[in-house]
């Protein structure tokens, strides 16, 4: 990842990134440190000023399919560039945490529909006939500055299993015909018991 960051010698001055840690249900905050020598410029954690790559949770870098917040401290908008390509044979699997929120994103360069089984395998998803029972996804709606909430509906017949909106029980694709766009973030709330994690697999659309 590269870009033109605003740096500083404190968290308050440098640009921040906030990475959701599902095990503690909170954010780890990093800031872009610079000083006059520019010898040590880079991203460091706010808590102990440890270099990003040296933090245990970042040993493999930011995983595809996970997301983070970027807080710019400057007066101009920075441009963020990510490099690399996805091999045609690669699908991407991510872990969602039981009884908790996990911040995810669409990892592929086209939109996907949550109810399309050729695009995503939700794994051991927990369904129910109410919003309180079934797993949820929450998608930010900038027009209302709030989240649209969908839940995984199931009943004994399993004829209508799928993602529906909480407000009116409309099928996801009828509410959001364009799907979840490339790179768009969403929260996944698992209603399973705490510690009962499961894997979601996003299928590579270029295969």
N, C-alpha and C positions, 0 to 999 in steps of 0.2 A: 504494500500500500504506500502510495506516495502522494505528496501534495504540498501546498504552501501553507504551513502552519504558523500560527502566532505563538511564539514561545515566551517564556519568562522564568524567573528563578523561584517562583512560588505557584501554587495551585491556582490562586486567584488571578494571576496574570496570564498564564499559558492556556491554550486551548485544552479542552478536556474530552476524554472518551469515557463512557460509563458502560461497563459490561455486566450484564445480569448474571448473578451467581445463583442458580436454582437450588443449590444445597443449603444456602443460608437465607434464600429469598430476599436478597438485597443486591445493590450494585457495588462493584469494585471500580474505583475511580482512578484514572490515570491522567497525567497532564504532560504537556510538551515543555520540557525544560531546555532553556538556553542560558548561556552567560556570555560574557564578552569574548572569551577565547573560542567558543563554539566547539571545543574539544569533546564535550560530553553531551552534545545536543541529542535529544531523543525522548521517547515516551517512558515515564516513570510512574510508579504507583504513588498515590497521594499519602497513603498510610505510613510507608517507610522509605520512600524514595528509592525503591528497588527498580532496576531496569526491567521493562516490560517482559523481555524474553527470558529473564531469570526467574520470574514468578512461576511457581510450580503449576498453577492452573493454566498458564499460557505455553506450556512446553511444546505443544503442537501448533501454536498460533491460534488465531480466531477461526473456528471451524466453519466450513460451508454449511449454510442452513441456520446459523445462529446470527444474532444481530446485536447492535450496540447503538447507544446515543452518542452523537457528536455535538459538543457545545463550543461554539466559536466565540472567542472573546474580542475579536477584531471588529472593525467597522465595515469590512468587505467580506463577501462570502468566499470561503476557500473552496478549491476544487479537489476532490478526492479521486484518485485513480487506483484501481486494483489491476494487477497484471496476472497473467496465467490463463490457461485454457482447461476445459473439462474434457477428458478423454471420452471418445464416443461410447466406450463400454462402461463408464462409471455411473452408477446410481449413488445417491447420497443418503446415508442413514444418520438420524439424530436421535438422541435420547430425550424423552419427556419424563418428568419427575412426578411420581405418585403423590397426590394430595398437595400439589404445589403448582405454581406458575412457571412456565418456561417461555423465554422470548425467542421466537423463531422467525425465519424469513424464507421466502421462495428462493431457492438457490440456483435456479436455472433461468436462461435468458428469454423465456416466454411465460405468459400467464398460465396458471393452472386452476382447475376446478376441483374443489375438495371432494365432490361426489364422484369424480371420474377415476375408476379403479386402475386405469392404465397410466395414470399420472402420479398417484400416491397410494401407498399402503399404510393405513393408520395403525396397523398392528393390533395389540390387545386394547382397543379403544373401549371405554366404558360408556354404554348407552343407557337411555332411560326415557320414560314418557313425559318427563318434565325437565325444565332447565336445571333444576336443583340436582337431578339424578345423573344426567348425561354430561360427558366432557364438553367443555366450552372452547370456542376460539373467539377472540376479541380483536376487531380490526378498527384502527383509528379512522374516524371520519372527520377530516379537516373542516368540512362545511358546517358542522355543528359543534366542533371542538369536543368530541366525545367518542366513545367506542360503540360500534355496532356489535352485538353479541349473538352468537350462533351456538346451538348445542346439538349433540348427536342423539337423534331420536331413534328409539327402538321400541317395539312392542312384541307381544308373544308370536304374532304371525311373521314378523320380519319382512313383510311385504314393502313397507315404506321406510325402511332403515335409511338414514342419511343425515346430512347437516341441514338444519332449519334455523330461521331467525327466531330469536326469543320473543320479539315484539308481536309477531302475527302468525308464527309457525308457517312461514313461506319457505319453500325449497331454496337453498342457497343460490343456485344458478338463476332462479327467477328474480332474485333481489340484486345480485351482482353478476350480470351476464358476461362481463369481461373477465371475471375470475380475479385471482390474486396476482398482481403484476410482478414481473421479475424484480427481485430485490425488496419487495414490500414486506414489512414486518407485521407479525401478529403474535398475540399472546395465546398460549395453549394452557388451559387450566384442566388438570387431571382430577377427576373425582374419585380415583382409586385410593386405596389406603396409602398413607404416607410411607415412602420407601418402596412402594410397588412401582418400579419404573418400567417403561416399555419403549420400544424402538419404532420410529416412523421412518418409512423409506420413500424418498422422492425418486421417481424413475426419470432417467435422462431422456428428454424428448428428442435428442438428436440421434438416438440409436436406430 
